[in-house]
């Protein structure tokens, strides 16, 4: 009985978005002393179906509160954008540009799905093009495959190096029809390591398909990248951005549901009569001469058709209406809303809040969002860089373009908390200050250009070592030379016009 009570209490205290099976397994192992207090990765996962139901607002238990979920995820993904890959090697740059420009939408989906579910996997495969009619220029191409986290049933790590993944175990159900149109189902299991790919099919095996296949991995590495949200070295899998705020969704739903139920109950006005002579009122307005006999016989009174009533002195009637059907629920709902805003690190304006009624302006809220976006980008940087290395390595091993370096740097669009007017004002003040400093001969032109480059993205270094990319000094010299040529051209045109005029007058 004690164990059952403890288990029930523990389950009630655990987040509804966390799969706790592995936690209870660890607890039982500790109780029986199977591995004592040895360190072990937390292998619990997000309840992916629940997270997606919250995002899509299809769970009836959260309907009135989970409408915030989509804004929270989409706002973050929208400001994050997708990275651009920069390489010092021209060949590598061409390969990266061609591959990732064709998969921009998939990259956005990876960000959205990872923030929503906590985990997502990308599997690179090199396959023969099955759509030659649509893609005649590509006989063989790299394919950007997206693996839902449910398909990755196990991640086997090196026992001596916990950061090194030795093998991924992937399972997926396959539904198909036989020649008689009978529904069939197979379970396809794959074990992918750096050297082997083992495929095993159980259940209904399709025709012309072997139940067991084993093939070599030609790449020498596992072409799978794990994107993990809010992950650290103590957990095998990531955390959904909806997980910390799921209790507030539930509370908001419950409070609003009860308020709406009370509003429905009290929204109909009730008629109140203040009477001294009830018998006289019934006789004058409804023709009831004997109220007691009328009541004993189950008689009813209908107000239909009575546009006015006859009252004696000091009698009256009025409607009873509830001034606020939801009462104090308004303040509680507002409190829960700001709990959702704070816990999700999402500005109020992302939820469509009218800015003047907000507790803070957009200018005050944007720095919080900027820091959140920067943190999210850093979490995904290593995974994207690893995926870029895989693209370059697989392209080179296939005999196509071989890059001299696989190192890449990620560039993201700047999330500027200032509006265009503020940016223009800052740039005006900076340029005025630099001009004053140069005229006072306390700063050089090179120093001014290097400083101003922080504010203007189109500016290069003052002196560029690359001869194909001119530096700012060379561009300034070209600009000055062009102006001088334009001035000379205007002067010569004026002189020519005067000479032509003199010649024309002499001929006359």
RANORMO-V23112 format. One record per backbone hydrogen bond with DSSP energy under -0.5 kcal/mol. CO is the residue of the C=O (numbers start at 1). NH is the residue of the N-H. Records with the same first field share a line. If there is no record, write none. Layout:
CO=NH ; NH
This chain:
1=5
2=6
3=7
4=8
5=9
6=10
7=11
8=12
9=13
10=13 ; 14
11=14
15=18
17=47
18=20
19=45
20=24
21=25
22=26
23=27
24=28
25=29
26=30
27=31
28=32
29=33 ; 34
35=38
41=43
42=236 ; 237
45=19
46=48
47=51
48=52
49=53
50=54
51=55
52=56
53=57 ; 58 ; 59
58=60
59=62 ; 63
62=65 ; 66
65=68
66=69 ; 70
67=71
68=72
69=73
70=74
71=75
72=76
73=77
74=78
75=79
76=80
77=81
84=86 ; 411
86=409
88=90
89=93
90=94
91=95
92=96
93=97
94=98
95=99
96=100
97=101
98=102
99=102
100=103
101=104
103=107
104=108
105=109
106=110
107=111
108=112
109=113
110=114
111=115
112=116
113=117
114=118
115=241
118=229
120=227
121=147
122=124 ; 225
123=145
125=127 ; 143
127=141
128=130
131=134 ; 135
135=138
137=139
139=129
141=127
143=125 ; 145
145=123 ; 147
146=148
147=121
148=151 ; 152
149=152
151=153 ; 171
154=156 ; 169
155=157
156=166 ; 167
161=158 ; 164
163=165
164=158 ; 166
166=194
167=156
168=170 ; 192
169=153 ; 154
170=190
172=188
174=186
176=184
178=181
182=178
184=176
185=204
186=174 ; 188
187=189 ; 202
188=172
189=200
190=170 ; 192
191=193 ; 198
192=168
194=220
195=217
196=193
197=199 ; 215
198=191
199=213
200=189
202=187
203=205
204=206
206=209
211=201
213=199
215=197
216=218
217=220
221=223
222=224
223=124
225=122 ; 227
226=228
227=120
228=231
229=239
232=235
234=42
240=243 ; 244
242=246
243=246
245=249
246=250
247=251
248=252
249=253
250=254
251=255
252=256
253=257
254=258
255=259
256=260
257=261
258=262
259=263
260=264
261=265
262=266
263=267
266=322
267=269
270=320
272=318
273=275
274=316
276=278
277=281
278=282
279=283
280=284
281=285
282=286 ; 287 ; 288
283=287
287=289
290=294
291=295
292=296
293=297
294=299
295=298
303=306
305=307
309=311
312=315
316=274
318=272
319=321
320=270
321=323
326=329
327=330
328=332
329=333
330=334
331=335
332=336
333=337
334=338
335=339
336=340
337=341
338=342
339=343
340=344
341=345 ; 346
342=345
347=350
348=351 ; 353
349=352
354=357 ; 358
355=358
361=365
362=366
363=367
365=368 ; 369
366=370
367=371
368=372
369=373
370=374
371=375
372=376
373=377
374=378
375=379
376=380
377=381
378=382
380=384
381=385
382=386
383=387
384=388
385=389
386=390
387=391
388=392
389=393
390=394
391=395
392=396
393=397
394=398
395=400
396=399
401=403
409=86
411=84
414=416
415=417
419=423
420=424
421=425
422=426
423=427
424=428
425=429
426=430
427=431
428=432
429=433
430=434
431=435
432=436
433=437
434=438
435=439
436=440
437=442 ; 443
438=441
444=448
445=449
446=450
447=451
448=452
449=453
451=454
452=455 ; 456
455=457
456=459
461=472
462=473
465=467
466=469
468=470
471=475
472=476
473=477
474=478
475=479
476=480
477=481
478=482
479=483
480=484
481=485
482=486
483=487
484=488
485=489
486=490
487=491
488=492
489=493
490=494
491=495
492=496
493=497
494=498
495=499
496=500
497=501
498=502
499=503
500=504
501=505
502=506
503=507
504=508
